[in-house]
Amino acid sequence: MTTKPTATDLQPQRAIDDLKELRALTGNADGAQRVAWTETWAKGRAWLRDKLKQLPVELETDEAGNSWATLRGKSDRAMLLGGHMDSVPNGGWLDGSLNVIGALEVLRHIASQGTPPVTVRLVDWADEEGARFGRSLFGSSAASGFMTPDDVRNLTDKEGIKLVDAVAKFGVNLDKAKDSGKQLKNAAAYVELHIEQGPVLESMNLPLGVVLGTYGVERHAIRFTGQSAHAGSTPMDKRRDAFGAAAKLGLEIREIARRNGGVCTVGSVVTKPGIVTAVVGQCDMTLDQRHLNADSLAKMLQEAKDASQRFAKEENVGVEWNRIWQIHPILFNPELIELCDQAIKETAGVSHRLPSGPLHDAAEVARANVPTIMMFVQSLRGLSHAKEEDTKEEHLAMCVQALDRLAGKTMNWIVEKGK
Ligand SMILES: [Zn+2]
């Protein structure tokens, strides 16, 4: 027998219906089209504002374009529930919007119970994806203080429009964007739900997982320099083949990843002169290494460097490394990890802990020293940033339930911590 939900019940189905409504409003046959700093994005945000207006919350948009809805509690100490309404072009219907709409349903539930013990705030971060200007985590990194306006000012979209001008159209003065940091002043916890965007939970047949943190990344350009020479006249033992060394390294990094429990990827290899009749004189490759543990990440990097020296020697070529980009692993709060684990077990019976390969707004908030936790819900076939992105409806319902439980536990935790 099913009973009709009452006004004070959590209604996961309402969140699923909202997600479908948003998809119809801001998507097309190719997928979601809520690219940040576009009209369709603004339309999605206006839709969210209309939903929020039905609750006893205060609405504001901060200096970086992040939207906030605040439900005042008995204490000013705040639990933040976050997500992002923006999508990549031809994106999926859940990446970002599930976090916001799941949080909206939880906010409705909390508001229906009267004044909460702590203040509860829903945040829709501006431009998580960076799809238009190639700079992701715009709003959250402005708030965390890790964004430098001069680094992003002159980024252009494919029409040649500058970021500084595009954001101004939406009321954001780039030089004031970091003033949004004051929004984190009373933040006592940040909770983010997200689709996994990978195949791990599905392969284990589990609906939900606790995210331990986001991977640290080492990204390098590696150049092997040998001597280009005629493919017919140069004996095999006289060659200085830059590609030979690169190829050996390309295979070795898979062993390095396996040994250390991380992931390593050679994403690009370019040979010169790059013709069929010449030994490769110069080979440029990229290496991306990721690990949740900083020491293991450093070890993977050192092992790859040592291997490159060894292979360079074997092939009688030179090797040089240049760092493209690096970020340290960002670990979520250990106590909130336990609460998330409990909330998942109470909802789904079984939980699993896993790292996040992609970065998320949660990583920026954690960097600003706000205790942070993320929960993942299973992604079908691990697909994301594509119109095929999907999650079973029963799992969507479960993740809203688990988020609601986690929010309840987190509010109690904030109260206890404040004593
Ligand atoms: Zn996302």
Residues whose N, C-alpha, C, O or C-beta is under 5 A from the ligand:
A	BS01	ZN	D95 G96
